[in-house]
Amino acid sequence: MGFDISRTISKSIPVTFRKVKFGFSEKNTSKYWHNNSPFVSFFWSAMSTAFPEGELFFMDTGRYFKDEINNPELKATVEEFIRQEAHHTYQHKRLNNMMVEHGFDMHKYENWFGMWLRGVRKVLPKKLQLSVSMALEHFTANFAHQYLANPKYTEGVDTEVKALWSWHAAEEVEHKGVLYDLYYEVGGGYFGRVVTLAPAWTMLIALTLLAQAEMLAKDGKLLNVGDNVKGLWYLVGPTGLVTAMLPEFFRYFKPGFHPWDVNDKELMDSWYRNNGEYITNLKVVA
């Protein structure tokens, strides 16, 4: 099964479903909700269109293998993971619909991601589909880490939209090891784990940038050189968001890798402690 066969004890933490409410759709939120930047606002809005189909794909890969789980704690964790992902879908559909009201065809972009993942479902066997999900979860978990750890990435963001992304980031950190543990529980190995990482990250980023470019063109901002240069610096400059994720991309190839080798639990705990007003069904983490 590969180099990671000796990994027998999970480092993951418990996962808990939280129901939340954000007020961005109840007010006149600007389409340039990220620091008044069309480039960065549309980048995040385009990324949001990945989640309805992406989260469904994650849930389905979890459901498919659920009956093969012998560890009762892992089985319960997978169930909570699925509930979390379903709520992420709901909240991002609300955000996407807000941008529809600003005149953008967000449902078309959602379908772009859906077409890609339907192709994955058609071509790849179930265990490699789980590997794709695991690779994309690694992407979102590391996006989440950067979003929560570095205030410069959230400077000037609309308060309610920031709350949604920060909550989503906190839960991505929380459940970042779930599909990894599931993969090895059902007999996955090293090669099957790493072979999907580069294609999955490439497709996610490419479709996001394509949707972002179309949004900029529709809004008449595609040739807004000043904002675009600042936006590219935000993403791929020396300390850019995507640049900061590269070490974790390469760490994934390490034999014996586990997502929780980087323990960023305090990032999620801090957000829950300080933002309990958004959580409607639970007490804040103490």
C-alpha positions in Angstrom: 0.0 0.0 0.0 3.0 2.4 0.0 5.2 4.2 2.4 2.4 5.3 4.8 1.3 1.8 5.7 2.9 2.2 9.2 0.5 5.1 10.0 -2.0 3.6 12.4 -2.9 6.3 14.9 -4.8 9.4 13.7 -3.6 12.8 14.7 -7.0 14.4 13.8 -9.3 16.2 16.2 -13.0 15.7 16.8 -15.3 17.4 14.3 -18.5 19.2 15.3 -21.4 20.5 13.1 -22.3 24.1 13.7 -25.2 26.0 12.3 -24.4 29.6 11.5 -26.1 32.7 10.2 -24.5 35.7 8.3 -26.2 38.9 7.4 -24.5 39.8 4.1 -27.7 39.1 2.1 -29.8 41.3 4.3 -27.9 44.4 3.5 -26.6 46.1 0.3 -23.2 44.4 0.2 -20.9 45.9 -2.5 -19.8 43.6 -5.3 -16.3 44.9 -4.5 -16.6 43.5 -0.9 -12.9 42.8 -0.5 -11.2 46.2 0.2 -13.0 47.7 -2.7 -10.8 45.7 -5.1 -12.6 44.1 -8.2 -9.7 41.7 -8.8 -9.6 40.3 -5.3 -13.3 40.4 -4.7 -14.0 38.5 -7.9 -11.2 36.0 -7.2 -12.9 35.0 -3.9 -16.3 35.2 -5.5 -15.1 32.9 -8.3 -13.6 30.5 -5.7 -17.0 30.4 -3.9 -18.6 28.9 -7.0 -16.4 25.8 -6.6 -18.0 24.9 -3.3 -21.5 23.8 -4.2 -20.3 21.0 -6.5 -17.0 20.5 -4.6 -18.6 20.0 -1.3 -21.1 17.6 -2.8 -18.2 15.6 -4.3 -16.5 15.5 -0.9 -19.7 14.3 0.8 -20.3 11.6 -1.8 -16.8 10.2 -1.5 -17.3 10.1 2.3 -20.7 8.4 2.0 -19.4 5.8 -0.5 -16.8 4.4 1.9 -18.7 5.0 5.2 -19.8 1.3 5.5 -16.2 0.2 5.2 -15.2 2.1 8.3 -14.4 -0.2 11.3 -13.4 2.6 13.7 -16.6 3.9 15.3 -15.0 7.3 16.2 -13.9 7.8 12.6 -17.4 6.8 11.4 -19.0 9.4 13.6 -16.4 12.0 12.5 -17.2 11.3 8.8 -20.9 11.9 9.6 -20.1 15.2 11.2 -17.8 16.1 8.3 -20.7 15.5 5.8 -23.0 17.7 7.9 -20.4 20.5 7.9 -19.9 20.3 4.2 -23.6 20.4 3.5 -23.8 23.7 5.5 -20.8 25.1 3.7 -22.7 24.5 0.4 -25.8 26.3 1.7 -23.8 29.3 2.9 -21.8 29.6 -0.3 -24.9 29.4 -2.4 -26.2 32.4 -0.5 -22.9 34.3 -1.3 -23.1 33.2 -4.9 -26.7 34.4 -5.2 -25.7 37.8 -3.8 -23.3 38.1 -6.7 -26.0 37.0 -9.1 -28.0 40.0 -7.9 -25.0 42.1 -9.0 -25.4 40.8 -12.5 -23.0 37.8 -12.6 -23.8 34.3 -13.9 -22.5 32.5 -10.9 -24.5 29.4 -11.7 -22.6 29.0 -14.9 -19.3 29.0 -13.0 -20.7 26.5 -10.5 -21.5 24.3 -13.5 -17.9 24.6 -14.8 -16.7 23.0 -11.5 -19.6 20.5 -11.8 -18.6 19.4 -15.3 -15.0 18.8 -14.1 -16.0 16.8 -11.1 -18.6 14.8 -13.1 -15.7 13.8 -15.4 -13.7 12.7 -12.3 -16.6 10.6 -11.2 -16.9 9.0 -14.6 -13.2 8.3 -15.2 -11.6 7.5 -11.9 -12.3 4.6 -9.6 -13.8 5.4 -6.2 -10.6 5.3 -4.2 -8.9 7.7 -6.6 -12.0 9.9 -6.3 -11.4 9.9 -2.6 -7.8 10.9 -3.3 -9.0 13.8 -5.4 -11.2 14.9 -2.5 -8.3 14.5 -0.1 -6.1 16.7 -2.4 -8.7 19.4 -2.6 -9.3 19.3 1.1 -5.5 19.9 1.5 -5.9 22.9 -0.7 -8.8 24.3 1.3 -7.2 23.6 4.6 -4.1 25.5 3.7 -6.1 28.4 2.2 -7.9 28.4 5.5 -4.8 28.4 7.5 -3.4 31.5 5.6 -6.8 33.2 5.8 -7.0 32.8 9.6 -3.3 33.3 10.4 -2.5 36.4 8.3 -4.6 39.5 8.8 -3.2 41.1 5.6 -5.3 38.7 3.5 -8.5 39.9 5.1 -7.8 43.6 5.4 -10.8 45.7 4.3 -13.2 42.8 3.8 -16.9 43.4 4.4 -17.6 42.2 8.0 -20.3 39.7 7.2 -18.6 38.2 4.2 -15.4 37.9 6.2 -17.3 36.1 8.9 -18.5 33.5 6.4 -15.1 32.9 5.0 -13.5 32.8 8.4 -16.1 30.3 9.7 -15.6 28.2 6.6 -11.8 28.4 7.2 -12.1 27.4 10.8 -14.1 24.3 9.9 -11.7 23.4 7.0 -8.9 23.4 9.6 -11.0 21.3 12.0 -11.8 18.6 9.5 -8.6 18.7 7.4 -7.6 15.1 8.5 -11.0 13.4 8.0 -10.7 12.2 4.4 -7.0 11.4 4.9 -7.9 9.1 7.8 -10.8 7.6 5.8 -8.5 7.0 2.8 -6.1 4.9 4.9 -8.9 3.2 6.8 -10.1 1.8 3.5 -6.7 0.7 2.3 -5.3 3.6 0.5 -1.6 3.9 -0.2 1.1 6.5 -0.9 1.0 6.6 -4.7 -2.8 6.9 -4.9 -2.6 9.7 -2.4 0.0 11.9 -4.2 -0.9 11.3 -7.8 -4.0 13.4 -7.8 -2.6 16.5 -5.9 -1.1 18.5 -8.8 -3.9 17.9 -11.2 -6.6 18.7 -8.6 -4.9 22.0 -7.5 -4.2 23.0 -11.1 -7.9 22.5 -12.2 -9.3 24.3 -9.1 -7.0 27.3 -9.6 -7.5 27.4 -13.4 -11.3 27.3 -13.2 -11.3 29.9 -10.5 -9.1 32.3 -12.5 -11.1 31.7 -15.7 -14.4 32.6 -13.8 -12.7 35.6 -12.2 -11.4 36.8 -15.6 -14.9 36.6 -17.1 -16.4 38.5 -14.1 -13.8 41.2 -14.6 -14.5 41.4 -18.3 -18.3 41.7 -17.7 -17.7 44.4 -15.1 -15.4 46.4 -17.4 -12.4 45.9 -15.1 -10.4 43.3 -17.0 -7.8 46.0 -18.1 -7.8 47.8 -14.8 -4.0 47.6 -14.6 -3.5 49.2 -11.2 -6.0 47.0 -9.3 -5.0 43.9 -11.2 -1.3 44.3 -10.4 -2.2 44.8 -6.7 -4.4 41.7 -6.9 -1.7 39.5 -8.5 0.7 40.7 -5.8 -2.0 39.6 -3.2 -2.1 36.2 -4.7 1.4 35.4 -6.1 3.7 38.0 -4.8 6.6 36.9 -2.6 4.3 36.9 0.4 1.1 36.3 -1.6 -1.7 33.9 -0.5 -1.0 31.2 -3.1 2.8 31.6 -2.7 2.4 31.0 1.0 0.7 27.7 0.3 3.6 26.2 -1.7 5.5 24.6 1.3 2.3 22.7 2.2 1.9 21.6 -1.4 5.3 20.0 -1.4 5.0 18.6 2.2 2.1 16.5 1.0 4.6 14.3 -0.9 6.4 13.4 2.3 6.1 9.7 3.3 4.3 9.6 6.6 2.6 13.0 6.0 -0.5 13.8 8.0 -2.5 17.1 7.8 -2.2 17.5 11.5 1.6 17.5 11.5 0.9 21.2 11.4 -1.3 21.8 14.5 -3.3 25.0 13.9 -6.2 24.2 16.1 -5.7 27.4 18.0 -6.6 29.3 14.8 -10.1 27.8 14.7 -10.6 27.9 18.5 -9.8 31.6 18.5 -12.3 32.3 15.8 -15.1 30.4 17.6 -14.2 32.2 20.9 -14.5 35.6 19.3 -17.4 35.1 16.9 -20.0 33.2 18.9 -22.7 35.5 17.7 -22.7 33.8 14.3 -23.2 30.3 15.7 -26.8 29.5 16.3 -26.8 26.0 17.7 -23.8 25.7 20.0 -21.8 27.4 22.7 -18.5 28.9 21.7 -15.4 26.8 22.3 -14.0 27.6 25.8 
